Amino acid sequence: MAKSPSRPPSLSGKEQLVLGLLVANGPSYGLQLVSASNGRLKRGTVYVTLGRMEEKGYVESEPDPEASDDLVLPRRIYRPSPYGRRLLQAWEVLHRTLSWEGSR
């Protein structure tokens, strides 16, 4: 559950990309996001970004329910939280509005 922010939320370019991919493609593993990003996300940063986004309440995750090996930590499946979806929508509206204003 996301905390009520004391200041407007921020959304970095990588966070915006991750949320966009999760909304478009549905729940995904970190390496699926790397693959779907066409080189814009790297293996070394995707999990750091996902962890930060989960702390902010932008994404939610759960262990892979199909993991069968008790000796290995299961992969996590990430999905946008309702808060993350609303934030992405607001960010896209803001971007379109500012782009339109700048084209006058």
N, CA, C and O atoms as a GROMACS GRO file, in nm:
protein
  416
    1MET      N    1   0.085  -0.117   0.000
    1MET     CA    2   0.000   0.000   0.000
    1MET      C    3   0.089   0.123   0.000
    1MET      O    4   0.183   0.133   0.080
    2ALA      N    5   0.061   0.215  -0.087
    2ALA     CA    6   0.142   0.336  -0.099
    2ALA      C    7   0.111   0.432   0.016
    2ALA      O    8  -0.003   0.444   0.061
    3LYS      N    9   0.215   0.500   0.061
    3LYS     CA   10   0.197   0.601   0.163
    3LYS      C   11   0.145   0.728   0.097
    3LYS      O   12   0.167   0.750  -0.022
    4SER      N   13   0.078   0.809   0.173
    4SER     CA   14   0.033   0.937   0.123
    4SER      C   15   0.154   1.030   0.118
    4SER      O   16   0.210   1.062   0.222
    5PRO      N   17   0.195   1.073  -0.002
    5PRO     CA   18   0.317   1.152  -0.012
    5PRO      C   19   0.299   1.293   0.044
    5PRO      O   20   0.192   1.352   0.034
    6SER      N   21   0.406   1.345   0.105
    6SER     CA   22   0.403   1.481   0.156
    6SER      C   23   0.441   1.581   0.046
    6SER      O   24   0.424   1.702   0.063
    7ARG      N   25   0.490   1.531  -0.064
    7ARG     CA   26   0.522   1.615  -0.180
    7ARG      C   27   0.481   1.536  -0.305
    7ARG      O   28   0.460   1.415  -0.297
    8PRO      N   29   0.469   1.602  -0.418
    8PRO     CA   30   0.428   1.530  -0.539
    8PRO      C   31   0.524   1.415  -0.570
    8PRO      O   32   0.645   1.429  -0.553
    9PRO      N   33   0.471   1.301  -0.616
    9PRO     CA   34   0.558   1.187  -0.648
    9PRO      C   35   0.646   1.218  -0.768
    9PRO      O   36   0.610   1.296  -0.856
   10SER      N   37   0.762   1.156  -0.768
   10SER     CA   38   0.852   1.171  -0.883
   10SER      C   39   0.848   1.042  -0.962
   10SER      O   40   0.817   0.935  -0.909
   11LEU      N   41   0.880   1.053  -1.088
   11LEU     CA   42   0.882   0.936  -1.176
   11LEU      C   43   0.999   0.954  -1.272
   11LEU      O   44   0.993   1.035  -1.364
   12SER      N   45   1.105   0.877  -1.249
   12SER     CA   46   1.222   0.887  -1.337
   12SER      C   47   1.189   0.826  -1.473
   12SER      O   48   1.086   0.760  -1.490
   13GLY      N   49   1.275   0.849  -1.568
   13GLY     CA   50   1.256   0.791  -1.700
   13GLY      C   51   1.251   0.639  -1.697
   13GLY      O   52   1.168   0.579  -1.766
   14LYS      N   53   1.338   0.578  -1.618
   14LYS     CA   54   1.338   0.431  -1.607
   14LYS      C   55   1.210   0.382  -1.540
   14LYS      O   56   1.153   0.281  -1.582
   15GLU      N   57   1.165   0.452  -1.438
   15GLU     CA   58   1.042   0.413  -1.370
   15GLU      C   59   0.922   0.426  -1.464
   15GLU      O   60   0.834   0.341  -1.466
   16GLN      N   61   0.920   0.532  -1.542
   16GLN     CA   62   0.812   0.551  -1.639
   16GLN      C   63   0.815   0.438  -1.743
   16GLN      O   64   0.710   0.386  -1.780
   17LEU      N   65   0.933   0.401  -1.788
   17LEU     CA   66   0.947   0.292  -1.883
   17LEU      C   67   0.897   0.161  -1.824
   17LEU      O   68   0.822   0.088  -1.889
   18VAL      N   69   0.939   0.130  -1.701
   18VAL     CA   70   0.898   0.006  -1.636
   18VAL      C   71   0.746   0.001  -1.619
   18VAL      O   72   0.683  -0.099  -1.651
   19LEU      N   73   0.688   0.109  -1.568
   19LEU     CA   74   0.542   0.112  -1.552
   19LEU      C   75   0.471   0.096  -1.685
   19LEU      O   76   0.373   0.022  -1.695
   20GLY      N   77   0.520   0.165  -1.787
   20GLY     CA   78   0.460   0.152  -1.920
   20GLY      C   79   0.466   0.010  -1.972
   20GLY      O   80   0.368  -0.038  -2.030
   21LEU      N   81   0.578  -0.057  -1.953
   21LEU     CA   82   0.591  -0.196  -1.999
   21LEU      C   83   0.500  -0.289  -1.920
   21LEU      O   84   0.439  -0.379  -1.977
   22LEU      N   85   0.490  -0.267  -1.789
   22LEU     CA   86   0.404  -0.352  -1.707
   22LEU      C   87   0.256  -0.332  -1.742
   22LEU      O   88   0.180  -0.429  -1.744
   23VAL      N   89   0.216  -0.209  -1.769
   23VAL     CA   90   0.078  -0.183  -1.809
   23VAL      C   91   0.049  -0.245  -1.945
   23VAL      O   92  -0.056  -0.306  -1.965
   24ALA      N   93   0.142  -0.229  -2.038
   24ALA     CA   94   0.122  -0.280  -2.174
   24ALA      C   95   0.130  -0.432  -2.183
   24ALA      O   96   0.053  -0.495  -2.256
   25ASN      N   97   0.224  -0.492  -2.109
   25ASN     CA   98   0.252  -0.635  -2.125
   25ASN      C   99   0.198  -0.722  -2.013
   25ASN      O  100   0.199  -0.845  -2.025
   26GLY      N  101   0.150  -0.663  -1.906
   26GLY     CA  102   0.101  -0.741  -1.794
   26GLY      C  103   0.214  -0.780  -1.700
   26GLY      O  104   0.329  -0.742  -1.721
   27PRO      N  105   0.182  -0.857  -1.596
   27PRO     CA  106   0.283  -0.896  -1.498
   27PRO      C  107   0.405  -0.960  -1.566
   27PRO      O  108   0.392  -1.040  -1.658
   28SER      N  109   0.523  -0.921  -1.518
   28SER     CA  110   0.647  -0.964  -1.582
   28SER      C  111   0.757  -0.986  -1.480
   28SER      O  112   0.755  -0.929  -1.371
   29TYR      N  113   0.853  -1.069  -1.518
   29TYR     CA  114   0.977  -1.085  -1.442
   29TYR      C  115   1.072  -0.974  -1.485
   29TYR      O  116   1.055  -0.914  -1.591
   30GLY      N  117   1.172  -0.947  -1.402
   30GLY     CA  118   1.269  -0.843  -1.433
   30GLY      C  119   1.336  -0.862  -1.568
   30GLY      O  120   1.349  -0.767  -1.644
   31LEU      N  121   1.379  -0.985  -1.597
   31LEU     CA  122   1.449  -1.008  -1.725
   31LEU      C  123   1.354  -0.996  -1.844
   31LEU      O  124   1.399  -0.965  -1.955
   32GLN      N  125   1.226  -1.021  -1.824
   32GLN     CA  126   1.129  -0.998  -1.932
   32GLN      C  127   1.119  -0.849  -1.961
   32GLN      O  128   1.105  -0.808  -2.076
   33LEU      N  129   1.127  -0.767  -1.857
   33LEU     CA  130   1.124  -0.622  -1.876
   33LEU      C  131   1.248  -0.576  -1.952
   33LEU      O  132   1.238  -0.490  -2.041
   34VAL      N  133   1.363  -0.632  -1.918
   34VAL     CA  134   1.486  -0.598  -1.989
   34VAL      C  135   1.470  -0.629  -2.138
   34VAL      O  136   1.503  -0.547  -2.223
   35SER      N  137   1.421  -0.747  -2.168
   35SER     CA  138   1.402  -0.789  -2.307
   35SER      C  139   1.302  -0.700  -2.379
   35SER      O  140   1.325  -0.660  -2.493
   36ALA      N  141   1.190  -0.669  -2.314
   36ALA     CA  142   1.086  -0.589  -2.377
   36ALA      C  143   1.127  -0.443  -2.397
   36ALA      O  144   1.066  -0.372  -2.477
   37SER      N  145   1.229  -0.399  -2.325
   37SER     CA  146   1.271  -0.259  -2.333
   37SER      C  147   1.358  -0.227  -2.453
   37SER      O  148   1.391  -0.111  -2.477
   38ASN      N  149   1.396  -0.328  -2.530
   38ASN     CA  150   1.480  -0.307  -2.649
   38ASN      C  151   1.608  -0.230  -2.616
   38ASN      O  152   1.644  -0.136  -2.687
   39GLY      N  153   1.674  -0.271  -2.509
   39GLY     CA  154   1.803  -0.211  -2.473
   39GLY      C  155   1.796  -0.089  -2.384
   39GLY      O  156   1.900  -0.036  -2.346
   40ARG      N  157   1.677  -0.042  -2.350
   40ARG     CA  158   1.667   0.077  -2.266
   40ARG      C  159   1.682   0.044  -2.117
   40ARG      O  160   1.716   0.132  -2.038
   41LEU      N  161   1.658  -0.082  -2.079
   41LEU     CA  162   1.684  -0.128  -1.942
   41LEU      C  163   1.797  -0.229  -1.946
   41LEU      O  164   1.808  -0.306  -2.041
   42LYS      N  165   1.880  -0.228  -1.844
   42LYS     CA  166   1.991  -0.322  -1.835
   42LYS      C  167   1.968  -0.419  -1.720
   42LYS      O  168   1.898  -0.388  -1.623
   43ARG      N  169   2.027  -0.536  -1.732
   43ARG     CA  170   2.014  -0.638  -1.627
   43ARG      C  171   2.061  -0.587  -1.493
   43ARG      O  172   2.004  -0.622  -1.389
   44GLY      N  173   2.165  -0.506  -1.492
   44GLY     CA  174   2.224  -0.459  -1.368
   44GLY      C  175   2.143  -0.354  -1.295
   44GLY      O  176   2.166  -0.330  -1.177
   45THR      N  177   2.048  -0.291  -1.363
   45THR     CA  178   1.971  -0.184  -1.298
   45THR      C  179   1.823  -0.216  -1.282
   45THR      O  180   1.755  -0.150  -1.204
   46VAL      N  181   1.773  -0.314  -1.353
   46VAL     CA  182   1.628  -0.338  -1.351
   46VAL      C  183   1.579  -0.374  -1.211
   46VAL      O  184   1.474  -0.326  -1.168
   47TYR      N  185   1.653  -0.458  -1.138
   47TYR     CA  186   1.607  -0.500  -1.006
   47TYR      C  187   1.622  -0.390  -0.902
   47TYR      O  188   1.543  -0.382  -0.808
   48VAL      N  189   1.723  -0.306  -0.918
   48VAL     CA  190   1.738  -0.189  -0.829
   48VAL      C  191   1.620  -0.096  -0.852
   48VAL      O  192   1.560  -0.046  -0.757
   49THR      N  193   1.586  -0.072  -0.978
   49THR     CA  194   1.474   0.015  -1.012
   49THR      C  195   1.343  -0.044  -0.961
   49THR      O  196   1.262   0.028  -0.902
   50LEU      N  197   1.322  -0.174  -0.981
   50LEU     CA  198   1.199  -0.238  -0.933
   50LEU      C  199   1.189  -0.232  -0.781
   50LEU      O  200   1.080  -0.210  -0.727
   51GLY      N  201   1.300  -0.252  -0.711
   51GLY     CA  202   1.299  -0.244  -0.565
   51GLY      C  203   1.261  -0.105  -0.517
   51GLY      O  204   1.181  -0.090  -0.425
   52ARG      N  205   1.318  -0.003  -0.580
   52ARG     CA  206   1.287   0.135  -0.545
   52ARG      C  207   1.139   0.165  -0.573
   52ARG      O  208   1.072   0.233  -0.495
   53MET      N  209   1.089   0.114  -0.686
   53MET     CA  210   0.950   0.137  -0.722
   53MET      C  211   0.855   0.066  -0.627
   53MET      O  212   0.746   0.117  -0.597
   54GLU      N  213   0.894  -0.050  -0.579
   54GLU     CA  214   0.810  -0.122  -0.484
   54GLU      C  215   0.805  -0.047  -0.350
   54GLU      O  216   0.700  -0.040  -0.287
   55GLU      N  217   0.918   0.008  -0.307
   55GLU     CA  218   0.921   0.088  -0.185
   55GLU      C  219   0.831   0.211  -0.197
   55GLU      O  220   0.768   0.251  -0.099
   56LYS      N  221   0.825   0.271  -0.315
   56LYS     CA  222   0.741   0.389  -0.339
   56LYS      C  223   0.594   0.353  -0.357
   56LYS      O  224   0.508   0.441  -0.355
   57GLY      N  225   0.565   0.225  -0.374
   57GLY     CA  226   0.426   0.184  -0.394
   57GLY      C  227   0.381   0.185  -0.539
   57GLY      O  228   0.262   0.174  -0.566
   58TYR      N  229   0.475   0.198  -0.634
   58TYR     CA  230   0.441   0.204  -0.776
   58TYR      C  231   0.416   0.065  -0.836
   58TYR      O  232   0.336   0.050  -0.928
   59VAL      N  233   0.484  -0.037  -0.782
   59VAL     CA  234   0.467  -0.174  -0.830
   59VAL      C  235   0.448  -0.266  -0.710
   59VAL      O  236   0.482  -0.233  -0.597
   60GLU      N  237   0.392  -0.382  -0.739
   60GLU     CA  238   0.377  -0.488  -0.640
   60GLU      C  239   0.443  -0.612  -0.698
   60GLU      O  240   0.456  -0.625  -0.819
   61SER      N  241   0.485  -0.702  -0.610
   61SER     CA  242   0.547  -0.825  -0.660
   61SER      C  243   0.508  -0.942  -0.572
   61SER      O  244   0.463  -0.926  -0.459
   62GLU      N  245   0.527  -1.060  -0.628
   62GLU     CA  246   0.505  -1.183  -0.554
   62GLU      C  247   0.598  -1.289  -0.609
   62GLU      O  248   0.639  -1.280  -0.725
   63PRO      N  249   0.633  -1.388  -0.529
   63PRO     CA  250   0.718  -1.496  -0.579
   63PRO      C  251   0.645  -1.572  -0.690
   63PRO      O  252   0.522  -1.580  -0.691
   64ASP      N  253   0.721  -1.625  -0.782
   64ASP     CA  254   0.667  -1.706  -0.891
   64ASP      C  255   0.591  -1.824  -0.831
   64ASP      O  256   0.650  -1.907  -0.763
   65PRO      N  257   0.460  -1.832  -0.856
   65PRO     CA  258   0.384  -1.943  -0.796
   65PRO      C  259   0.419  -2.079  -0.856
   65PRO      O  260   0.384  -2.182  -0.798
   66GLU      N  261   0.486  -2.080  -0.970
   66GLU     CA  262   0.522  -2.206  -1.034
   66GLU      C  263   0.662  -2.254  -0.997
   66GLU      O  264   0.707  -2.357  -1.046
   67ALA      N  265   0.730  -2.180  -0.910
   67ALA     CA  266   0.866  -2.220  -0.869
   67ALA      C  267   0.857  -2.349  -0.789
   67ALA      O  268   0.777  -2.361  -0.696
   68SER      N  269   0.941  -2.445  -0.826
   68SER     CA  270   0.933  -2.575  -0.759
   68SER      C  271   1.060  -2.610  -0.682
   68SER      O  272   1.060  -2.707  -0.607
   69ASP      N  273   1.165  -2.534  -0.698
   69ASP     CA  274   1.292  -2.565  -0.632
   69ASP      C  275   1.302  -2.489  -0.500
   69ASP      O  276   1.315  -2.367  -0.499
   70ASP      N  277   1.297  -2.560  -0.390
   70ASP     CA  278   1.304  -2.498  -0.258
   70ASP      C  279   1.444  -2.445  -0.225
   70ASP      O  280   1.459  -2.367  -0.131
   71LEU      N  281   1.545  -2.487  -0.301
   71LEU     CA  282   1.682  -2.446  -0.271
   71LEU      C  283   1.719  -2.312  -0.335
   71LEU      O  284   1.819  -2.251  -0.298
   72VAL      N  285   1.638  -2.266  -0.428
   72VAL     CA  286   1.667  -2.142  -0.499
   72VAL      C  287   1.554  -2.043  -0.470
   72VAL      O  288   1.437  -2.080  -0.469
   73LEU      N  289   1.591  -1.918  -0.448
   73LEU     CA  290   1.488  -1.816  -0.431
   73LEU      C  291   1.407  -1.805  -0.560
   73LEU      O  292   1.465  -1.795  -0.668
   74PRO      N  293   1.275  -1.808  -0.550
   74PRO     CA  294   1.194  -1.799  -0.671
   74PRO      C  295   1.201  -1.660  -0.732
   74PRO      O  296   1.221  -1.559  -0.664
   75ARG      N  297   1.186  -1.657  -0.863
   75ARG     CA  298   1.179  -1.528  -0.932
   75ARG      C  299   1.056  -1.454  -0.882
   75ARG      O  300   0.960  -1.514  -0.834
   76ARG      N  301   1.060  -1.322  -0.893
   76ARG     CA  302   0.946  -1.241  -0.854
   76ARG      C  303   0.875  -1.190  -0.980
   76ARG      O  304   0.939  -1.156  -1.079
   77ILE      N  305   0.745  -1.188  -0.972
   77ILE     CA  306   0.662  -1.135  -1.079
   77ILE      C  307   0.617  -0.996  -1.035
   77ILE      O  308   0.566  -0.979  -0.924
   78TYR      N  309   0.637  -0.897  -1.121
   78TYR     CA  310   0.603  -0.759  -1.090
   78TYR      C  311   0.482  -0.715  -1.170
   78TYR      O  312   0.463  -0.757  -1.284
   79ARG      N  313   0.399  -0.631  -1.107
   79ARG     CA  314   0.284  -0.573  -1.175
   79ARG      C  315   0.266  -0.430  -1.122
   79ARG      O  316   0.307  -0.400  -1.010
   80PRO      N  317   0.206  -0.344  -1.202
   80PRO     CA  318   0.184  -0.208  -1.152
   80PRO      C  319   0.078  -0.209  -1.042
   80PRO      O  320  -0.022  -0.281  -1.052
   81SER      N  321   0.099  -0.131  -0.940
   81SER     CA  322  -0.002  -0.116  -0.835
   81SER      C  323  -0.110  -0.021  -0.888
   81SER      O  324  -0.086   0.050  -0.987
   82PRO      N  325  -0.226  -0.017  -0.826
   82PRO     CA  326  -0.326   0.082  -0.868
   82PRO      C  327  -0.270   0.225  -0.860
   82PRO      O  328  -0.297   0.307  -0.948
   83TYR      N  329  -0.192   0.253  -0.757
   83TYR     CA  330  -0.128   0.384  -0.743
   83TYR      C  331  -0.032   0.409  -0.860
   83TYR      O  332  -0.029   0.519  -0.916
   84GLY      N  333   0.048   0.309  -0.895
   84GLY     CA  334   0.142   0.322  -1.006
   84GLY      C  335   0.071   0.348  -1.138
   84GLY      O  336   0.118   0.428  -1.219
   85ARG      N  337  -0.042   0.279  -1.160
   85ARG     CA  338  -0.120   0.303  -1.282
   85ARG      C  339  -0.170   0.446  -1.288
   85ARG      O  340  -0.161   0.512  -1.392
   86ARG      N  341  -0.225   0.495  -1.176
   86ARG     CA  342  -0.275   0.634  -1.172
   86ARG      C  343  -0.162   0.733  -1.194
   86ARG      O  344  -0.178   0.832  -1.266
   87LEU      N  345  -0.048   0.706  -1.133
   87LEU     CA  346   0.067   0.795  -1.149
   87LEU      C  347   0.112   0.800  -1.294
   87LEU      O  348   0.139   0.907  -1.347
   88LEU      N  349   0.120   0.684  -1.359
   88LEU     CA  350   0.161   0.680  -1.499
   88LEU      C  351   0.062   0.756  -1.586
   88LEU      O  352   0.102   0.831  -1.675
   89GLN      N  353  -0.068   0.738  -1.562
   89GLN     CA  354  -0.169   0.811  -1.640
   89GLN      C  355  -0.154   0.961  -1.621
   89GLN      O  356  -0.159   1.036  -1.718
   90ALA      N  357  -0.136   1.005  -1.497
   90ALA     CA  358  -0.119   1.148  -1.470
   90ALA      C  359   0.006   1.201  -1.537
   90ALA      O  360   0.006   1.311  -1.592
   91TRP      N  361   0.113   1.123  -1.532
   91TRP     CA  362   0.240   1.164  -1.593
   91TRP      C  363   0.224   1.179  -1.745
   91TRP      O  364   0.277   1.273  -1.805
   92GLU      N  365   0.152   1.086  -1.806
   92GLU     CA  366   0.130   1.092  -1.951
   92GLU      C  367   0.044   1.212  -1.989
   92GLU      O  368   0.070   1.277  -2.091
   93VAL      N  369  -0.058   1.243  -1.909
   93VAL     CA  370  -0.141   1.362  -1.935
   93VAL      C  371  -0.056   1.487  -1.923
   93VAL      O  372  -0.063   1.576  -2.008
   94LEU      N  373   0.025   1.495  -1.819
   94LEU     CA  374   0.113   1.610  -1.800
   94LEU      C  375   0.208   1.625  -1.918
   94LEU      O  376   0.227   1.736  -1.970
   95HIS      N  377   0.268   1.514  -1.962
   95HIS     CA  378   0.362   1.518  -2.074
   95HIS      C  379   0.292   1.566  -2.202
   95HIS      O  380   0.345   1.651  -2.274
   96ARG      N  381   0.173   1.512  -2.230
   96ARG     CA  382   0.098   1.554  -2.350
   96ARG      C  383   0.060   1.702  -2.341
   96ARG      O  384   0.069   1.775  -2.439
   97THR      N  385   0.018   1.744  -2.223
   97THR     CA  386  -0.022   1.884  -2.204
   97THR      C  387   0.095   1.978  -2.226
   97THR      O  388   0.083   2.079  -2.295
   98LEU      N  389   0.208   1.945  -2.168
   98LEU     CA  390   0.326   2.032  -2.184
   98LEU      C  391   0.378   2.027  -2.327
   98LEU      O  392   0.422   2.129  -2.379
   99SER      N  393   0.372   1.912  -2.390
   99SER     CA  394   0.416   1.902  -2.530
   99SER      C  395   0.325   1.984  -2.620
   99SER      O  396   0.373   2.050  -2.712
  100TRP      N  397   0.195   1.979  -2.594
  100TRP     CA  398   0.100   2.054  -2.675
  100TRP      C  399   0.119   2.204  -2.654
  100TRP      O  400   0.119   2.281  -2.750
  101GLU      N  401   0.136   2.245  -2.528
  101GLU     CA  402   0.156   2.386  -2.498
  101GLU      C  403   0.284   2.439  -2.567
  101GLU      O  404   0.287   2.551  -2.616
  102GLY      N  405   0.385   2.355  -2.569
  102GLY     CA  406   0.511   2.397  -2.630
  102GLY      C  407   0.507   2.406  -2.781
  102GLY      O  408   0.593   2.469  -2.842
  103SER      N  409   0.406   2.343  -2.843
  103SER     CA  410   0.400   2.343  -2.988
  103SER      C  411   0.317   2.458  -3.044
  103SER      O  412   0.301   2.467  -3.166
  104ARG      N  413   0.266   2.544  -2.959
  104ARG     CA  414   0.184   2.657  -3.006
  104ARG      C  415   0.268   2.763  -3.071
  104ARG      O  416   0.215   2.865  -3.116
   0.00000   0.00000   0.00000
